[in-house]
């Protein structure tokens, strides 16, 4: 199996060398320039790309905080109802006052009108 691979590599190398020898000088010059540009791009300083992940993380964090702060506050209905009951039990007024609260509110509105 390795012999087949070695033979294939040799044939491929010969075909590429023949194609390379058949090229004109201008094409070879363009290829060399492109190769040098590609190699130069690989050796750019690392500090140029260092800020990209940090900026992305800061943006994601800001978005998460914004969404978290924008959520509506949800009250636990059982807790609210329990607090209302505690207010009734702790009040100085008699329980009958709260049973007739609608009447007292109506009476107060009548007094304010007249």
C-alpha positions in Angstrom: 0.0 0.0 0.0 2.8 2.4 0.9 4.5 1.6 -2.5 1.4 2.8 -4.3 1.3 6.0 -2.3 5.0 6.6 -3.0 4.6 6.0 -6.7 1.6 8.4 -6.8 3.6 11.1 -5.1 6.4 10.7 -7.6 4.0 10.9 -10.5 2.3 14.0 -9.0 5.7 15.7 -8.4 6.8 15.1 -11.9 3.5 16.4 -13.4 3.7 19.6 -11.2 7.4 20.1 -12.1 6.6 19.8 -15.8 3.7 22.3 -15.5 5.9 24.7 -13.6 8.6 24.5 -16.2 6.1 25.2 -18.9 5.0 28.5 -17.3 6.2 31.9 -18.5 8.1 34.3 -16.3 5.2 36.7 -15.7 3.0 33.9 -14.3 5.8 32.6 -12.1 6.3 36.2 -10.8 2.6 36.5 -10.0 2.7 33.2 -8.2 5.8 34.1 -6.2 4.2 37.4 -5.2 1.0 35.7 -4.1 3.0 33.2 -2.1 5.0 35.9 -0.3 1.8 37.8 0.5 0.2 34.7 1.9 3.2 34.0 4.1 3.4 37.6 5.3 -0.3 37.5 6.3 0.4 34.4 8.5 3.0 36.3 10.5 0.9 39.3 11.4 1.3 40.3 15.1 -1.0 38.5 17.5 -2.1 41.8 19.2 -4.2 42.7 16.2 -6.5 39.8 16.7 -6.4 39.8 20.5 -9.2 42.3 20.9 -11.8 40.5 18.8 -12.8 37.9 21.4 -12.7 40.4 24.2 -14.9 42.8 22.3 -17.3 40.0 21.5 -17.5 38.9 25.1 -18.1 42.4 26.3 -20.9 42.9 23.8 -22.5 39.6 24.8 -22.3 40.5 28.4 -23.9 43.9 27.8 -26.7 42.3 25.8 -27.3 39.7 28.6 -27.5 42.4 31.3 -29.8 44.6 29.2 -32.2 41.7 28.6 -32.0 40.7 32.3 -32.8 44.3 33.4 -35.6 44.6 30.8 -37.6 41.6 32.2 -40.8 42.6 33.8 -41.0 42.1 37.5 -43.4 39.2 38.3 -45.1 39.2 41.7 -45.9 36.0 43.4 -49.7 36.1 43.7 -49.7 33.8 46.7 -47.2 36.0 48.5 -49.2 39.1 47.7 -52.4 37.6 48.9 -50.7 36.4 52.1 -49.4 39.9 52.8 -53.0 41.3 52.4 -54.2 38.8 54.9 -51.5 39.8 57.4 -52.5 43.5 56.9 -56.1 42.6 57.8 -55.1 40.7 60.9 -52.7 43.3 62.1 -55.0 46.3 61.6 -56.5 48.2 64.5 -60.0 48.3 62.9 -62.5 45.6 63.4 -62.9 42.9 60.8 -66.5 44.1 60.1 -65.0 47.3 58.8 -63.2 45.4 56.0 -66.3 43.3 55.2 -68.2 46.6 54.6 -65.3 48.4 52.9 -67.2 48.9 49.7 -70.0 50.7 51.6 -67.5 52.9 53.4 -65.7 53.8 50.1 -69.1 54.7 48.6 -70.1 56.7 51.6 -66.8 58.7 51.4 -67.3 59.4 47.7 -70.8 60.7 48.4 -69.5 63.0 51.1 -66.9 64.4 48.8 -69.5 65.1 46.1 -72.0 66.8 48.3 
